[in-house]
């Protein structure tokens, strides 16, 4: 790739400001895995690529890398999807961002893995279908996490589980995404699985998952608002 201008399918995982008007994003590409990409000038008000340099954007990316450069440099992009169905509800949006955080945490730079990109896009599509039906897609996130663990070498499919949970455990690892999205809601069991995912990632990456902390803070504020005098009048 070095020294070439290439076009590749990509998913923006995270971004941060860089210099006066640039952004640097972690993007997961079909051909090269996770790469650091500099979007020059996108924080200027009229920048054409500004809306594409955001997490949860699936795009075709044109980028150039000089030999020895710290970042790839984005030369152009075209949108495939911004997952609008996830952006209308807090639970689905945070779970979508949580998937991106998992992929970011559990994959090294510059290691091609098209299967991981396909897995992530399929899971995001399934989560969006749930959101459009009015569901938070609670089972999709842990199913994605378990399958990503398998792909990243942290697999737990052989873990001992109770007979009561065995069929669910297998479904989360292997069932079609439509079947996972259609599983009956069960907040208690989903919560336990999300906690297991968080513990596994913390051991592997030695950092807590940010999306779950953000969700807990939002929920706490909502509880405080509901308990405030005059709430609901």
N, C-alpha and C positions, 0 to 999 in steps of 0.2 A: 504494500500500500504506500510506503513512504515515497514521497516525491511525485505522487500521482493524484490527479483529480478523479474522484470516484463518486458514484451515486449508489446509495444503499438504503434499504428499508431500515427504519430506526424508531425507537421509542424513547422519549425524554423521561428520565427518572427523577432528576433533581437539577436545580440550577442555583447559581449565586451571582451577585454583581462582580464585575471585574473591571478595574480601571474606571475611567470616567463614564463610559456609556456602553461597555461590553457586558456580556454575560458568559459565564462558563457553565456548561451543563454536562452532567453525566448522561450519556446516551447509549442505549444498548442497540447495537447494529446487527444485522443479519450476517454479515461477512466477517466482522472483526471483534465481536463481543462488545464489552463495555469500553467506551473510549471517552476521554475528556475533549469536549468540543467547545471552541470559542465562537460565539455569535457576535461578530464585531458590530458596534454601533446600534444594537437593538433597543437600548434604553433611551434613545432619542425619540421624541414624540411621534415623528412621522416614519419611523423605521418599519420596513415592509415585513420583516421576519419576527417582529416583537411577539406577536401572539403565538408563534410556533416554538419559541424558546421557553416553554413552560412544561412542568410535569403533566403527565397524562395526555400527551400529544403524540400520536402515531403519524409518521410522515416518511416521505422519501427525501433523503438528505444528500446534498452535494457538498463534499468536503475535501479539503486539501491538507496534506501534511508535508511539511519540509523535514528533511532528515535532521534529527536532533532537536526538533521543536518540542516544546512542552505540551502543546495542545494541537489537536486538529483545528483547522479554520473552516468554518461553514461558509460556502460560497453561494448557496441557494437551497431552497426546500419547497416541497409541495405537500399540502395536508392530505392525509388519509382519513383520520378521525381525531376529534378532540373529546370523544366520549361525553356528549352532552347529557345523556341519560343519567350519568353518575353525578352531575353537577347540581342537580335539583334537590338532593337530599343528603343530609349530613352523614348518616351511617354508611350509605353506599360510597359516597365520595371518600370518606376516611379509609374505608376498606380498600378502595382502589389505590389510594396513595400508600396504604400499607403494603400492598403487593409490590409496588415499585420499590419501597424501602427494603423489603426482603431481597429482591433481585439485586439491588445495589449492594447490600451488606454481604451477600453470600457469593458474589462473583468477583474475581480479580480483573484487573485491567488487561485488555488486549489478549483475551483468550476466546476465540470464536466458539459459539455454542448456539447455532440456529434453533436447536430444539427448545432451549430455554426461552428464546424470544417467542416461538410459536406457542409454547405453554402459557406464557404470560398474556399474549394477545387473546387466546381462547378463553382464559379465565376472566379477563376484563370484559370480553363480549358477553360471557355468561352473567357476570355481575350486573352489567348494564341491562340485560333482558330482565333480570329480577327487579331492578330499580324501576324500570318502565311499567312493571306490573304492580308497583307499589310496595315491593318487598325490599328489605335491606340486604338480602342475599347472604344471610349469616353463614351458611355452610360453604359458600364458594371460597371465601378467604382461607379457612383452614384446609380445605381440599387442595387449593393452590399451594399453600405452604408445604403440606406433606409431599406433594409431587415434586416441588422444587427441592426439598430436602433429598429426595431420592436422586435427582439429577446432580445435586452438588456433593453427594457422598455422605450425607447425614441421615440416610434413610431410616425410617422407623416402622416400615411395613411389617417386619417380623416381630415387633413388640407384642408382648402378651397383653391381651385385653380380655375383658369378660365375654362370656358367650352372648350375653345380651347386646353387647356393642360390636360383636365381630362383623356382622353384615354391614353395619354402618361404616366401620373402619375400612373394610374392603371397598365399599362404594366410594368413599372419599379418595381412595388411591386409584381407582380404576374405572369408575362409572363414567359414562358420557356426561358432558357438562350440563346438558339439558336435564338429566336425571338428578345431578347434584343440586341444581337450582330449584328443582321441584321437591326436594326433601322437606318434610314438615318442620316448621319453625320450632326451635327448642333453645331458648336463650341460655338456660343453665348449662347444657352440654356444650353449646357453642363457646360460651365463656370459658369453660374448662379447657377446651381445645386451644383457644386463643392464648390462654396462659401457658399451656405446654409449648406452643410455638414460640412465645416470647422467651421462655426459659432456655429453649434449645438455641435460639439465635444469640441470646446473651452469652451462653457458654462458647459458642463458635466465634462470634465477632467481638465479644467483650464490651458490648455496649447495649444499652436498653433500646427498645423500639420506640422511636419518637411518636409515631402515629397513635399509639395506645395511650401515651401520656397526654397528648392533645385531646383525645376523645374523653378521657377521664376529667380533664379540666373543664371541658365544655359541659359534660353531664353535671358536674358539681355546680357550675354556675346556673344551669337550668333548675336544679333542685333548690338552690338558694332563692332564685326568682319565684319559684312556685310557693316557697314557704314564707316569703316576705309578706308583711301586713298589706292587705288590700289586693293580693294576687287573685286573679280570676274574677274580679268584680267587673 
